[in-house]
Amino acid sequence: MKEFLAKTNPKETIQEHTDQLLKNYNLLKSAYPNLNVDWDMLYMACVYHDLGKINRKFQNRLKHGKRDDSEIPHGILSLAFINYEELENNGYSEEDISVLFHTVGYHHDRKLDFSLKDVDDEIELMQNEIDDFKYDKFKEVILNNTIEEEFFILKDRIYRRNGEEKFFKYIMLKGLLNRIDYAASAHLPVENENNFLLEGMENLLNNWKRENPNSEWNKLQKFMIENRNRNTIVAAQTGMGKTEAGLLWIGNNKGFFTLPIKTAINSIYKRIIENIVTDNFSNKVGLLHSDIMSVYLNTQREEVVEIDIQEYFNKTKQLSLPLTICTIDQTFDFVYRYKGFEPKLATLSYSKVVIDEIQMYSPLLLSYLIVGIKYITQIGGKFSILTATLPKFIVEILKDEKIEFVYPKEGPFIDTTMNRHRIKVIQEDINSEYIKKLYNKNKVLVICNTVKKAQEIYINLKKDKVQNINLLHARFILSDRKDKEKEITDLGKKESKNYGIWISTQIVEASLDIDFDLLITELSDLAGLFQRMGRCYRNRELDNDEFNCHVFIGTDDKKCSGVGRIIDKDIFNLSRKYIINKKGIFTEQEKMDMVDEVYSMDKLKDTDYYKELCKNIDYLQSIEDFEKEKSEVQKKFRNIDSETVIPLKVYEENIDIINECITIVNQKFDECMNEREKKDLKLRKISSKDRLMGFTVNIRGEEVKDYKEKELRINKYESIPIVRCKYDNEIGVLFSNEDKNKNIRSTNMF
């Protein structure tokens, strides 16, 4: 029998590859039998999807490396094999058959720079091949003379304007075919069933009971258990166990837990694999953000049992794991409905999505969440917004969008038995003199709105020879930042007897589980302020008559740093107005009431923030389906204005290590290597890339333009700019005019 290849490296015939798809099809059907998909149509999509690879040009390319520019994409040619007359006789509607045709035809997005006549000519040539193709899934292989235009017109798609029912039916079928196909190609399971999370949560509770026999799930957690099958929106004060509540709501279902900051995601991932899902976690819990390989690498080093981190990474990227902790850029980019978005939305159709700390998102990112939630609920998925401060206008927008959810009748979950904060408001610019007076061998957390202001405070305290001061912000190279995050976390543990001052920025608002004695902060907005207050007296009652939260709100003439640039000026002014006369005990109920007042639709409807949010929502809903490319959307999500660079000083001090890392990253796999040697080299490549990235920091694109010295070539496709700036591990990146490019130079590459 003649051999028709589907893939090389390793070699796999069309029949073998399709069998792998059917294996994953059965796995998906077994794990999630109630999916909103026609399982028979999905089976047919699997069986038909690669038959177009029988064509001679494709086979010559795989077997002999001969590329023919006139080759027709195999997905289009596969349509000629679909026995639509038999489908019609079996009761399938024209709409169903059209959905199947579009699913198979577009299961890969390829350029369609050919005519229907070109397709017909290729189909005619395939007639000579099909007698040699045998597959036990077909009684007889049928090849039609053309592609029936009743079901498929070249370059046309199934759009929302064709009707939402048909559109979502297509998304489910095409998205699940893609998921199954990708998994089969990677020889990975398309899904691992969640049959462990509830047991893990019960084990966690039992561990608590060993320390305190009266331990039980609190009101928040019980509410989430009771409403496990509904969409929920819940506000709960810091320290109420929101992470556990979110996991209890997900239960033994496929779940995504989203947070705005990578540090927070890493922290929750670590807590879960250490305390809840401790056994075989690499098949159960994944981490999805732009630096996951680094976290997996460090996790692997800490484990007694060896983990194949490349496989772990692949399973995570393919969304195969039952529980994924992630940033929204990894899950919600489908709102642009770019070419190839279907697998994500199809996956979310049978998933439960927890959205934590929603108040921290910009108008752009918040628009992604609102539009994304609408699609997720329309297609069958569920969401829970679980947050410390809930801006009321978000709830009102979701209601306007006709999105159903439940909200606890008793309102936010708060502990009324304990007061944690006594506040003092200062109508000045934040300054080092004030901080110095309050520092007395205690744990002091200073939070500024901008890196520049944080650096200024640190430098001034250093000049005054204040001891035990540290600085943490986003402008440290990765390796230094990781060290600092560990140091601040260690000091911020309740049991730590050490003391010191840590000066930071927004990055500690929701990302680190820390507890300090004193908070000294600039006002950003009320939601941000209350997040910051959650880092002080985190789960303990006030035990003295002193102020433990000192809030600088600027003067009438001079606002706090960052206002008008990274902080909306209207929301800042509203927040300032509400907080200006506050003094003394600040209860959790007062905080929640103030958030309701300030973030109401009535107060925000005329602000730039709200107008930008509405504009973004309208734009996302007006985009044509399949108009955008995935790469374009990823740039939008990853903040095109941010670039990864290496400070010149760091490069010069570590040039030998950097060059060694680049050499290993580019090392080729030798044909003589056995599997163990290949695996070892792969691990060394990953480790070297991680070490190299440890020397990098993200800065704004305009700064790269102004301060770039040269480009460091990593490989054929990747380079990292080297920038002129001052850098040390105490202050981080500092730019000065003397380092600025006086003229635009030609690019130097080394």
N, C-alpha and C positions, 0 to 999 in steps of 0.2 A: 504494500500500500504506500502511495506517495505521501511524503511527510510535508505538512503545512505548518510553518512556525508562527507562533504568536509573539515570542520573545526570544532574546538570546541573553546569555550571561545571567543566570543559567538558561540553557536552551529549554524551551517549552513549546509544545505544539498547541495549536488552537484548541484541540480537544482537551489537552491536559490543563491548559489555563482556564477553560470554561468549567471544567470539573472543580477547580479551585474556587471559582465563583459560586458554584452551586453548593459547595461545602459551607461557604460563608453565608449564603442565602439561608440554608437550613439552620445555621447557628443564630442568625438574626431572628428568624421566625420562631425559634425555640425560646430565645431570651425575651422577645417582645412580640408575642403572638397577636396582640390587639392593636398593632400599628394601623393607622388610617391609610392603608395602601391595599390595592388589589394584588394579593400575593401571586395569583396566576399570571397577571401582566408582568410583575417583577421577575418571575421565573422566565417568561418569554424574553424579556429584555436581556437577561443574563445569557440565555442560550444564543440569541441572535447577534449580540452586540459586536462580536469580532469576526463574524463570517466574511466580512469584506476583505479581511487580510489574506484570503485565498488568492487575491489578484497577483499577477506575476511580478509587477513592479515592486510591490511590498516584499514578496518572497525573495526577489533578487537583492533587494537592499539588505535584508537580514542574513541571507546565506552567503552573498558574495560582496557585500559592501557597495553595491552599485546604486547610486542615488539617481532617480529620474525626476526632474523638476515638474514633469506633467503628471506625477502620481496623484491620484484622487484620494482624499482622506478615507480611511477604511470604514469609518462610521457611516458615511454617506452610501458607500457601496453595500454595506450590510443591509440597507433598507430593501434592496432588491430580493433578499431572501425571505422577507416576511410574507407569510401566506395569508394575505388579508382576506381572501375569499373564504377560507376556512374560519377565520375569526368572525366574519360577518354571519356565517352559518351557525356559529356557536353563540350568537346573540350579542356580540360586542357592537357598540354603537360607533358611528363615524367619529365622534369625539374621542372615545377610548382608543380607537386605532390610531387616530392622529397623535394622541399623547404618546403612544408606544413608538410611533415613527420618529417623533421629535426627540424622544429620550435616547433612542439608539443612534440617530443621525448626529446628534450634538453631544454625545457622551464625552467627546473631546472637542474643545473649541479650536478649530483650525481655520486658516484663511480659505475663503470660498471663491477663489479667483479662477473659476472654470464655469462652463455652461452645462445645461442639462444634456446637450448632445455629447459632450465629453464624457459625461457619466454613462450615457447609453452605450457609447463605444466601448468603454471599459467593461460594462456588464456583458456585452457580446463576447469580449475576449475571455471573460471568466467562464462562459459556457463550456469552453474547452477543458476547464480544470475540475468542474464539480463532480464529474464521474469518478475521479480519484479521491474525493473527500468522503470519508465514512465516519459517522458519529452515531453512537447508540442512542442519542437523545432524539434522533430524527428517524422516522420510518423511511422518509424520502426527502432529499434536499431539493427544494423548489427554488428556481431562480427565475424571477420575472424579467421581462424584456426591458422594463423601465421602472422608474419610481412613480407610483400612482399619485398624481397631483391633487387628488381629492383629499389625501392625507398629509402630504408634505410638498411644500413649494420651496425650492432652493433659495436660501438667504432670508426666508421668512421665519418667524419664531412664534411661540405661543406667548402672548403678552397678557398683562392684566386686563387690557381693554377687550380681550376676547371673552372675558367673564372670569370672575375670581375663582369659581369652582374648578374650571378647567385649568386655570393657572396654577392653583395649589396642587391639583392632581398631578400635573406635570412636574412641579417641584419635588413632590414626594417620590415619584417614580424615578426621575432622573437623578435626584440627589442620593437615593438609596442605591441605585445602580452604581454610581460613582464610588460610594463608600465601599461597596462590596468588591468592585473592580480594583480599587487602590489596595485594599487589604489582601486580595488574592495575589496581586503582583508582588507585594512585599512579603508574602507568605506569613501573614499575621492574622489573628482572629479579628473579624470586623467589630465584634463586641465581646466584652467580658461582662457577665451578668452581675448585677449588684444584689448579692444575697448575704451581705456581711455588715452593712452599716448599722442597722438597728441593733444587732448583737454587739457590735463595738460600742455603741452608745450605752447599752445596758451594762456592759463591763466597766465603762467609765463611771457610771453611777454607783456600781457596786464598790469600786475602788474608793470613791468618796465616802461611802457608808462605812468603810473600814476605819476611816479617820473620824467620821461623825455619823453615828447610827441614825440620826434624824435627817440626813441628806435626802432630798427628793428634787424632782424637776420643779422649777419655780413657775409662777403664773405665766410669764412670757413663754417659756418652753412648753407648758401644757397647752397654751393657746395654739402654738404652732403644730403640736401633735393633733389636736382636735380639728384643725383646719388643713390637714395634710393634703386633701384633695381639692383645695380651693386656692385661688390667687389671694395673696395677703399683702397688706401694707401695714407695717408696724414700726412705731418709734419706741425706743427703750434706752434708758440712760446707760452711760458707760459702766461696764462692770456687771451687767445683768446677764451675761452669758449668751450674747447674740450669736456667736459662732455655733455653740451647741444647739441653740434654737433653730438655726438655719439647717443644720445637719439632721435634726429630728424631723423637720418639715420635709426634707428630701427623702428620708427613709430609705427603703430598699428600691429606689428608682435611679435612673440615670440623672446625674446632677452636675450643674456648673455653679461654682461659688465665685462671684466676681467682686473685685475690690479695685480701688483707683490707684493704689501705690504698690509697687513690686515688693518693697520691704515687708509690707503687711501680708502680702500673699505668701512670701517665703516663710513668714512667722507662723501663719495658720497651717500651711503645708507641714511644717516641722512638728507642730502640736498634734496634727492628725496622725502622722506616721509614728510618732513616739507614744501617743496616749490612747488612740482610738482604733486605728487600722494598723496594727503592729506586725501582722503576719502576712507575708507575700504581698507587701504594699505596692510593689512595682507592677502588679497586675490589677491593681484596684484604684489607686489614687495618683493623679498626675498634676503637673504644674505647667501652666501655659502662659508664658510671657517672653519677652525678647532675650532674656538671659537664662533660660531654663537649663541649658547644657552645663553651665557653671554650677548651678545648684545641684543638679543630678551628679555631677562629678564629685562634689564635696560630700554628698549623701553616700555615694558609693564607697568613698574612702573611710567613712565612719561605720559602715556595715560589716558585720562578721561574714555574712553570706554574700558571695559575689553577685553583682547585678550587671547584666549586659546593658550599659547605659545607652548605646546606640539603638538597641531594640526598644528600650524604655522610652527614648525620645520619639522614635517612629510611631509607637502606639499612642503616645500623647498627641502628637501632631495630627494623627488620623482620627482623633476623637474616639478611640476605641475603649478608653478606660471608663469605668462606671462613675467615677467622681473626679472632676477637674477643677482646680483652683486657678483662676485666671484673671487677666486684665480684659477690658471690654474690646480692645483693638483686636484681640484674638478670636472673639466670638461674634461681635455685633457689626462687623464690617459688611455683613450681608445686606444691611439697609440700603446700600448703593445698588444692589441687584446687578452687580458686575457679571461679566461672562464667567461662569463657573461657580456662582454663589450657592447653587442649589444644595450641595451636600451639608453645608452648615445649617441652613434653615430646616432641611429634612430631619437632621439629627435633633434639633431643638424642638421639633414637633412631638417628640416623645420624652422630652427632658424637663427637669425642673430647674429653674434659674434663680439663684439668690443674688440680689443686688444690694451690696453693703455700702454704707456711707455715701448715699446718693447726693448729699449736699456738697460734696467736694468737687463735682464735675463742672467744667466750663459750660457755657450755653451750647457750644458745638457738640461736646460729648454727651450732654444731657439730651440733646435732640436725637442722637443715635439711640439712646436708651428708650426714649418715649416711642419713637417709630419702631424700634426693634421689638419692644414689648407688644405693640399692636400686632405685628406679623406673627410673633410667637403664639399669642393667644388665638389668632385666627386659624392657625394651622394645627393647633391642638396641644401646644406646650403650656407650661404653667410658670408663673413668676412670683417671687416674694421680695418686696422692698423692705429691708431690715436695717434700720439706721438709728443713730443716736439723736440726730436732729432732722426732723422731716419738714422741709419747706412746704407750706400748705398749697401753694400755687401748683406744685407738681401733681398733687392729688386732684385738683380741679381740672388740670389739663387732661389727665387720664380719664376722668369722668366725661369730659367733653368728647373724647375720642371713643366713647361707648365701650371702654374696657372694664370688665367686671372684676371686682375684688372685694374682700371683706376687710374691715378695719375694726379693731377691738372696741366694743361699746364703752368700756371704761377709759378709753383714751390711751395715752402713752403709758408704758410700764415704767414706774419709778418707785424708788424706795423712800417712802415718806418718814421712815423711822430714824433716818440718819441725815444730818447736815454735814457736807464735806467742804464747803467753800465759804470763805469770808472775803469779800471783794473790796478793793480800793481802786477808784478811778482817778487817774492823774492827767490833767489837761496840759500835757507837755510832750515834747519829743523824747523818746526813750533814750536814756543816757547811762553811762558807766558809773557815774558818781552815785546814783540812786541804788544801783545794783550792789556796789561796793559796801554801802551802809547796811544792807540787809544780809550780807554774807557773814555767817558766824559758825563755821564748821557744820554747815547743814547742806542739804542737797537742793541746789537752786537751778531751775530750768528757765532759760531766757529764750523766748521765741520772737524772731523778727520776721517781717513780711518779705524781705529781700536778702539775698546773699550779701550784697554790698553793705547793708546796714548791720548784718550779723558780723561781718569781718571788721567793720569799724568799731563795734562794741568790744570785740575780742582784743583788737590792737590797743585800744585805750586802757582796758583792764590790765593788759600785759605791761604797758608802759608804767602803770601804777604798781607793778610788781605783786599783783594779786596772785595767790598760789592756787594750784589745782583747777585751772580753767581749761576748757576744751571747746572745740568748735566742730560742728557737723552741719554740712549743707551739700547740695548737689554738685558742687564744683571741686570735689576731690576726685583724684583718679580712683578707679573701682577698688583696687586693693586697699588703699588707705581708708576709703569709705566703709568697707566691710569691717576693718579693724575698729573704726570709730563706732559703728553701730553695735558691735559686741561690747565695747567699753561702756557706752551709755546704757545699754541694757543691763549690764552687770551692776552698775552703780544704781540703776533705777529699780532693782529688785528690793522688795520690802525688807528682806532679811539682811541686806547689805548694810554694814556699819560704817562704810566709807562716806566721804563727803566731797563736795566740789561744785563748780559752776559749769553747766553745759549751755552753750549758746547755739541755737539752731534756727531752722526755718520751718515752713509748712510740712516738710517731710516727716516730722515727728508727730504731726497731728493725729494721724490714725494708723500709723505704721508700726509703732513700737509699744510693747507692753511694759511701760515704765511708770514708776510712782515716785514723784519728787515732793519735797517738803514745801517748796515755794515756787510759784509761777510768776515770772515777770514778762509781760508780753505787750507787743503792739496790738492794737485793734485791727483786724482785717475786716470781718463782718461777724455778725452774731453767731452764725453756724460754726464758723471757724474758731471763734473765741471759745465756744462751749466744748468743741473738740479739744482745744488746747487745755482747757481747765480739767479735762478728763485725764491728763497726765500728772495731775497733782492731787494728792489724797484720793487715789484711785478707788480703793474699796475700804476706806477707813473714815471714821468719824472725826470731826474737829476735836482736838484735845487741848486747845488753849484759846485765849482771847485775841490772838494776833491775826492780822490779815494774812492769808496765804495765797491770794491772787491779786496781783498788782497790774492794772490795765492802763497802758498809755494810749490816749486817744488823740494826741496832737493838739494843736491850737486851732483857733478859727482861721488863722492865716496859713498855718503850715500843717498839712495833713500827714498821716503816718506814711512810711515808705511804701512804695508800690501802688498807692491809690491812683486810679486812672490808667494804670498800665496792666498790672496783673490782678488788681482788685477793682471791681466795678464801683465807680465813685458814688452813684446813687444809692447803692445798697450800703456802702460804707457810711454815707451821711445819715441814712435812716437808722443804721445800727448805732451810730454815735449819739444820735438824738435820744434813743431809748435807754442807752447805758449810762449817759453822762451824769445822772443824779443818783445812780445806784451806789449804795455803801452798806457794808455789813454782810450779814448772812444772806446767801443767795441759794434758795432752795431749788431742787430739781423741777418742781412744779412751776416756779417762777420762770425758769429758763425755757421750759416747753411753751408756756403762755406767751413769752416774749417772741419766740420763734414764730408762733402762729400769727401774732400781730404784724411783725415786720415782713414776713414772707407770704402775706396774703396776696391774692390776685389784685385786690383793690389798691394796695400799696405799690405793687411792682409793675402794674400794667403799662406805666409810662416810662419805665427805666430802659436804658440801652440794653441791659442784660436780657430783659424779657422780650424786647423787640428783636434782638439777635436770635434768641431761642426760637421764636415763632417763624422768623425768616428761614432759619435752618430746617425746621420741620417742613415748611411749605416746599422748600427746595428738594428735600429728600423724597417727598411724596410726588413731586412733579417730574423727577428723572425718568427717562425712558428705560424700560427693562433692557438689560444686556448692552447698554450704551457704553459703559466704562470698562476698562481693563482692570484686572485684579491688582497689578503693580501700581497703577495710579491711585487706587483706593487705599492701598497699604501705606503709601506716602502720606496721604491725608491723615490717616489715623496715627501714624508714628511721628507726627509733627515735623513737617518738612523743614521747619526753621531750625531744627536741632541737628547738629553733626557730631560724630564721634571723632575725637582728635587725641594726639599725644602732645603734652607740653614739651617744648624744645629741651628744657633742663632735664626732664624725666628721660627723654630719649637719649641725651648725651651721657647721662649717668648709668644707663642700663643698655647701652647699644649692643654689647656682646650677648646678653640674654635675649634681647629682642631679635637679633639676627639668628640666633640658635633656634628660637621658636619658629621663625619664618621658614628656616631650612626644614624643620621637622614637619610643619604644616604642608609643605610642598613635596615631601618625600613620596615617591611612587610605590605602589604595591607591585612586588615582583611576582612573576608567574611561578617561581620556584617556592614561594612561601606556602607553608601549610596553614590550616585554619587558625591555629593558636598564634602563629606569627602575625597573620593578618589582623587578628583581633587585638594583639598587643600594639601593633603599629597604629591601628585605628584609635586606640585609647591614648596613645602618646600624642597623636595629632590633636585630639580633642583637648587633652591636658595642656598642650602647647598653645593652642588657640585661646584657651581660658587664661593662661598666664600672660599672653600677649595683651588680651583685653583688660587685664588688671592694670595696665599702664595708661589706659584711656579715660577720658572724661568727655561729657557732652557739653557743647557750647552752642550759641546761636550762629546761624549761617552767616549773618552779616559780620560776626567777629572772625569767622574763618577767613572771610574775604579780606578783612583789614589786617589780620595778624599772621596769615599763613607764611611759613618759611619754605617748606617743601612738601612733597607727597612721599610717603613711605609705601612702596609697592609690596603688597602681601602676596598676590598671585595675579594671574591674567585678568581677573575680573574685579579685584578688590584692592583698594589703597586707603591709607589713613593719613590725613593732613597732620603735619608737624607745625605747631603754632608757637610764635614768640610770646612769652608771657612770664611773669614771675610765678614760681610755684614752690611750695614746701608743704610738708604733711601737717603743719599747724594751721595755715591760713587757706590753703588751696590755691586756685587760679586767681591771679590778679593781673589785669591788663593796665598798661600805661601808654601814654602818647608816644614815648620814645621807641616803643616796640612796634608802633603802627606802620603799615606799609605807606611809604610816601608816594610811591608810584605803583601802578599795577605791573607786576612782573610776569614774565613768561613762566609757565609751570616747570619746576624742576622735579625730576623723578629720580629717586635713588632707592 
